[in-house]
Amino acid sequence: MSMYSFSQNSSQYKEYTSDYLTYTYSDANPIPVFGKIYPYFRYDGYTTMPEKKSWKVVELENDFLTIIIFPEIGGVKYGR
């Protein structure tokens, strides 16, 4: 019986800024509405024209997985 050990090489960490097309939100209603989200503002819409915006990107990578995190927009994750 032979035993195999599958291990990975060292992981990599990269931090950089990159430009992405972004649909920004419209201005918030300055008067908070009483309800589930009180006391936070409500954004009722977004623009229909994208604009190129520079975002900070954190990329974690090993032999099997690459994870891209956008910390400036709430830690949105993207894996490939």
N, C-alpha and C positions, 0 to 999 in steps of 0.2 A: 504494500500500500504506500503510495507516494503522497506526500503532503506538499501543497503549494501555498505559498504566501503571496497574496496580492496586496501590495502596499503602494501608496502613491508617493510621488516626489514632493518636494516642498511646495507649499502654496505661495501664490503671489498676490500682492496688494498694490494697486495703482490708484492714484488720486490725480484728477486732471479736470479741466473745464472743456466743454464741448458745446457747439451751437446746435440747437434743435428748433424746429418750427413749433411755435406755441400759440394756442388760442387762449388769450387772456380773458378773465372774467370782467364783466361790467362793474361799475362802481356799486358798492354796497348801499343798501337802503340805510340812511343815517339814523333812522328810528327803529330800534329793535322791536320785533313783534312778539307779544306774549304767546307762549306755547312751548313746544318741545325743545326748541333751540334757544330760548331766552337765556341769557342776555346777549347772545352772539348775533352778529349781523347776518342778513340773508343776502345771498347773491342770486339775483333773478335771471341772469343771462350771461352770455359770453359773446365775444366778438366773432364775426364770421370770416374775418381776414386774419390769416396767421402772420405772426411776426417772428423773425429769427432772434432767439434769445440765448445767451450763454449761461449754462448751468454747470454747477460743480458735480462731478461724477466720481463715485468710488467703485472700483471694480475688484472683486475677489475672484480668484481663479485657482483651480487645481486641475489634475489630469482629467477629471470627469465632468466638471461643472464650471460655468462662468456666471457670476451674479453681478449685475450692475445695479447700483443704488443711487438714487437722486436725493440727497439729504436736504436740499433747499426747498423741495416741494413735498415735504412730509415723509421722506424715506420710501418713495415709490420704488418697487423692485422689479427688475426684469431679468430673467434667466435664459440662458441659451446653452 
